[in-house]
Amino acid sequence: MTSQVILIYMIIFIYGIVIGSFLNVCIYRIPKGENIAKVRSHCMDCGYQLKWYDLIPIFSCLCLGGKCRKCKTHISIQYPMVELANGILYLLVFMVNGFCASSFLYCFLVSALIVISVIDFRTYEIPFGINVFIFILGIIQVIIDYENWLDYLIGFFAVSIFMQIVIWLTKGTGFGGGDMKLMAAAGLLLGWKRIVLAFLLGCIVGSICHVIRMKVTKEDHVLAFGPYLSIGILLAALWGNKMIYWYLSSML
């Protein structure tokens, strides 16, 4: 790996953690219906308006010992974790997918999935606006790869129609409307083969993690499916084609 490539990866990581800082704003404010752009960042406990040097991703939290500069209230571990996760996943996208247009789209997809996962885990709701954002990414992907437009169009309906039927049959208890819209938007971005794989992977991961969670905590939990679908979507976006090729090859 050349020094130039290392420098590019460092820039990607820094860009990722900076965007991750904005994701924390979205995660906190969207469920509350607060403006994500006009209101200045502040301490959730004392209201202290953060200065620019309080907003340096990861490093500000480390320098302050994970506490508010004014009231010394502990800062949630979520903030540096989201920033770090976004930076690492941005790196992973480019390392796996290469330097191409779809990698930029997948980075934006990663950020959207992080927001969806945290909000859905906390509130059992997926913000409609984030699904619209992923839908826009899908439209851009269709324009870029217009020769395969039908694959993406089928992907929009491949899983979402099945989920909608389940919603009707179970009167809304099978899946959430936000889950269905997420798979429709992601299907437009990934195409029908990978979105079907994403759904299967999400179901498998969700089943395993949910059972473990209930065993460990000894409590019943309502299943927030968004985080598990997000994992499936990410896996399918990065390694879906290889998984599908491996499966089809093993069947021959």
N, C-alpha and C positions, 0 to 999 in steps of 0.2 A: 504494500500500500504506500503510495507516494505521499510526500508532505502536502502536496496540493489537495489530494483526496482527503487527507486527514483534516486539513483546514476547512474544507467544504462540509465535512461531517460535523465539525465543531460548530460551524455557523448554523447548520440544521438543528443541532441540539439546542443551541442558545435560542434560536427562533422558536423551537418547540416549547421550552420552559416559559418564554415570554407569553406565548399564546396560552399556555397552561395557567398563567396568572389571571388572564382574562376569563378563562373557563370557570375559575372559582367564583368570579363575580356573577357569571351566568347561573351557576349552580345555586348560589345563595338568593339571588334576586328574582329569577324567573318564577319560582313557585309563589313568591310573595307579590308578584305583579309589579315589582319596582322597575324603574328605568335602569337599563344596564349601561347607559352611556353618559347621561347627564349628571347623575349623583356621584359625588366624589367618594373614593374608597375611605372607609372609616372603621374604627374598632366597633365590633358588634356589642360590646359591653358598655363602654363609657362614651362612645360617639366621637372619640378623637380622630380628626381628619388626618389620614396618613400622608406624610411627605414623600417626595420622589425617592428618597433614600430608604424609605420603609417598604418600597414596592419592588425592590430588586428580587426577582424570583429566587427562591431557596436561600440565597445568601443573607437576605435581610432577616429571615426567620432564624437562621443559625446565629447571626450576630446578636440578635435580641434574646437569644436563649429560649425561643418559642413563646415569648410573652409580649404583650402590648407595651410600647415604649412609655405610655403615660400611666395606665392603671395596673400594669403588670399581670393582667389576666392572661392565662395560658391560651395560646393560639391553637386552634384545632389542627391536628396532624394532617387533616385532609388537605390543607393548603399546599404544603411542600410536596405531599405525595402526588397530588394531581399535576402539579408543575413538573415533577420529575418523571411521572408516567408519560405525560404528553411528549416530553423531550426524548425519552428513550424510544417510544413507539414511532416518533417521527424518524429517528435514526433507523429503526428496524424496517420501516416501510421502504426507505431508499436503499438499504442494504439488500433487501430481498427482491424488490421490484425494479431497482435500477433508477437511473436518472432519466425519467420520462414524464410526460404530461399526466399519466394516470397516477403517478406517485404523489404529485401535488394534490390531486383529488382525494386520494386515499388518506393523506395527512389531514385534510379537512374532515374527512369521514371519521378518522380516529378521534378528533376533538369533539365532534358531534356525539359519538358513541360514549365518550367519557361523561359528558354532560347528561346524556340520557340515562346512563347506568346509575350515577349517583342520585339524580333526582328521582328516578323510578324506585330505587332501593329505599329512599326515605319517604316518598309520598304515594307510591303505587300509581303514579301518573307519568306519562311521557308527553312533554310539551309539544303541542302541534307545530309550533314554529321551527323546532329542531328537525322534525320530519320534513317540513317544507324545504329546509336548507339542504337535506340529503337528496330530496327530489330534484332540486336545482342542480346539484352535483351530477345526478343521473342524466339530466338533460344535456349537460356539458359533455358527459361521456358519450352519449349517443351522437352528438355533433362531431366529436373527435373521431369516433369509430363508426361513422354513418353507414358503412357497407354492411355492418352487422346489426342494423337498427332493429330488425325483427326479433333477434335474440334478447335484446334489452326490453323490448315491448312485452314479449311473453314473460320475461322476468318480473315485470311489474304486477302481473296477474297470477303467476305460477303458484305462489304461496299465499298471497293475500286473499285470493278467492276462497281457498280452502279454509283459512282462518275465519273469514267472514261467515261462511256456512256454519262453522262450529259455534261462532258467536250467536247466530240465529237459533241453532238447535238447543244450545245450553242457556239461552236467554242472558247472554253476557257473562256467564261464569267460566266459560272455556278459555277464552282469551280476552284481553282488553282491546278496545278500539285503537289505542295508541300502538300496541304491538302489531296489529294488522297494518296500520299505516306505515309503521317503520319498515316492515318487510316489503311493502309495495314500493316505497321509495328506494330502499336498498336494492330491490330486485331490478329496478330501472338502471341502477349504477353497475351491478355485477352481472346481469344476465340470468337467464332461467336456470342454467345448470348450477352455477355457484350459489344462487339464492336458495335453491332446494337443499344443497349441501349445507349452507349456513343454518337453515332451519333445523335440519337433522342434528347438526353439531350442537346447536343451542339447546335442543331438547335433551340430548345426552348429558351435556355439561350441567344443565339445570337440574336434571333428575339426581345426578350424583351429589352435587353441591348442596341441594336442598335437603336431601336425606341426611347428609353429614351434619348440616346446620341444626336440624331438628334433634338429632341424636346428642349432639354436644351440649345444646342449650336446654334440652328436655322440655321444650315448649313447642306449641303449634305455631306455624308461621304462614301468613298469606304469601303466596309466591309472587314476587316481583319478577316478571319474566324478561323485562327489558335488558338487564345486565347480561343474562345468559344468551339472549338473542344477539346482543352486541358482540359477545365473545365469538359466537358462531360466524357472524358477519365478518369480523376482523380476520379470523382464520381462513375463511373462504376467499376473502379479498387477496390475501398474501400467498396462500398455498393451495387454493381451491383447484386450480387447473392441474397441478401435480397430483393432488389426491384423486381427482376424477380419472386422470390418465392411469394412475397406478391401479385403481379399482377395475377399470375396464380392461387393462392389460392382464390382470390376474384372472379375469373371467374367461379369457380366451384359451 
